[in-house]
Amino acid sequence: MRIDIVTIFPEFFRVLDVSLLGRARTAGLLDVRAHDLRDHAHDRHRTVDDTPYGGGAGMVMKPEPWGEALDGILDEAEGAGETVPTLIVPSPAGEPFTQAIAAELAQLDHLVFACGRYEGIDQRVVDHYEERMPVRLLSLGDYVLNGGEVAAMAMIEAVGRLVPGVVGNPESLVEESHEDGLLEYPSYTKPQVWRGLEVPDVLRSGNHGAVAAWRHEQRIERTRRVRPDLLGDDDA
Ligand SMILES: NC(=S)c1ccno1
């Protein structure tokens, strides 16, 4: 999977050079490229924002630099005969980003993240590129960040880890929270007793069926307690 990120803070994504996603990049499973939006602003001050039409506080990101940056990525993909990438715009005005959407995006060949700042990106950028590629406004949660970079990082990690081969043991992706609509079961490791707290006996029983049943029940109980909204009416 190729992932392009357009941002005024490309250095923010250097962290993707380490850990799991760093190894995936080294292995060629993920090709992540951060682009500086200011490279596509050609005035002396490399200006990427301006005052909003209609007034109001803050600044809006100008469409021209975005057009040049996104055209460059699109033209390269089209020139190489690759599939048209999907544009992801992290935004509090987007649809909720979920594990199901992460799994859906992990099936794609090429994602482009547009990280807005200030009061957001001129709407015409989304309107224009909707004619050329799939565009998804996705929200990490019902809160506002200073820009799209933190959200893009979270989404890239959630998607990247689902790309085949990135996680060494695919089994570890099964029964994770939200993978199948339930929260994950509690996990334990040695020592058997820690500060007077014991590992549940069933987990040391060697009875795999009993362990599986206990874990499933724990998932339902935890989901019912913490996220009843995830359960159907008859399970809540
Ligand atoms: N909630 C999200 S994704 C966001 C992006 C920018 N600000 O908030």
The ligand as an ORCA input file, in Angstrom:
! r2SCAN-3c Opt
* xyz 0 1
  N     -11.870     14.981     14.939
  C     -10.986     15.146     13.907
  S     -10.656     13.900     12.865
  C     -10.325     16.417     13.696
  C      -9.486     16.760     12.662
  C      -9.141     18.075     12.907
  N      -9.745     18.451     14.030
  O     -10.474     17.442     14.544
*
